[in-house]
Amino acid sequence: MVSTQPDIPDTDRFTVVIVGGGAAGITVASQLKRKRPNLSIAIIDPATTHAYQPGWTLVGAGVMKLKDTLRQEGGLIPKGVRWLRAAVASFTPEENTVTLADGRRIAYRRLIVCPGLQLDWSKIAGLEETLGRNGVCSNYSRESVEYTWSCIQSLSGGTALFTQPGMPIKCAGAPQKIVYLASDHWRKSGVLSRMKVEFCLAGDALFGVKYFVPSLQDAIDYYGVDLHYKHNLVAVDGPNRTATFAVTGPDGSSTTVTRSFDMLHVTPPQSAPDFIKASPLANGGGWLDVDPATLRHVRFDTVFGLGDVAGTSNAKTAAAVRAQAPVVVANVLASLDGRPLDKTYDGYGACPLTVSYGRVVLAEFLYGGVPAPSFHYDQRKPSRFAWFLKTQVFPRLYWNMMLPGRDVTVPHKPLDAG
């Protein structure tokens, strides 16, 4: 349905309001300003630091410094865009307003929702108390990502556990990227033979796109990693260095198993932010309910969304945001102009899987897990070229082109069934 905006006193008004100042929010704001410089735009986000999160796998592996992944949020807000440094309390889409935690109401003609997702550390008993010490680390945590590298370097034997919760999560390949990099470091250090490396997954597949699984299984076998499917981490005892998993059997029954560790790398459960779950914008799973092609809300015509919060089946990666942003920008402008929404998103996402220092399996794919490479080589094969992209090109592209709103379209082509 189409919303109407009544006359609401004491309300700031903008043509476009963007909830979220991460990769999606900044990129969309910049692209809108480039296309229509006089557009009245506001970004709502309480954070003061912006992070290039794809780099945290490399920070945890000693390849990149944490400081190089962080920038001042205010320095990234596009010129002419109003930054409202506050949290969102609620949405009233029927009135085209957003209410902030401090009570202010913000009115809009079009709303773009892209606050990312939240990391549910508290759903794993004991984790918050021990994260960042007792050998418990996570590349998903800004506070403990450097500790990952400390743990990897300090081990010369023992048991290293790596976990992956149920989907969806941001960058679904990240939990196994650090498995390979840690194992490669121990191999080069001559201690891998004294290590027991275990990868415990809540799901029943190594990767969601079958096309790339054989290459990843080769890496698992090369390093001698033990895979444990249907193992979901539910509790951690840091001082005693034990991890408890809920294990689903073939018959659907559930049991628990406790494993000892010298190092535990945790990927936390993840979900839509609570203020999205509690809003009328959410679908049954709590995610933003948008059309997977146009990225416009399925019930409120003045609302659009993209990024990790979107309830679409694509991979939640920066590459997905790069492909979604031009779609949202084009469709928001068409909506404002009263034109049909003719720009569509095909589900593109990419995951550079670091199978060793210096080699990457560059997985690119569309909705339905259809492989869609941008480069003319067999991307199932670990590549030094893709490592160069991951470590050198992508960070520069992010800071210098994507966030400033420049065109970073790289054509991709779906592979046929053959």
Secondary structure, DSSP 8 states (H G I E B T S, - for coil): --------SSEEEEEEEEE--SHHHHHHHHHHHHH-TT--EEEE---SEEE-GGGHHHHHTTSS-GGGGEEEGGGTS-TT-EEE-S-EEEEEGGGTEEEETTS-EEEEEEEEE----EE-GGGSBTHHHHTTSTTEE-TT-TTTHHHHHHHHHH-SSEEEEEEE-SS--BSTTHHHHHHHHHHHHHHHTT-GGGEEEEEEESSS-S-SSGGGHHHHHHHHHHHT-EEETTEEEEEEETTTTEEEEEEE-TTS-EEEEEEE-SEEE----EE--HHHHTSTTB-TTSSB-B-TTT-BBSS-TTEEE-STTB-SSS-BSHHHHHHHHHHHHHHHHHHHHT----------EEEEEEEETTEEEEEEE-GGG-B--SSSS-TTS-BHHHHHIIIIIHHHHIIIIITTT-------------
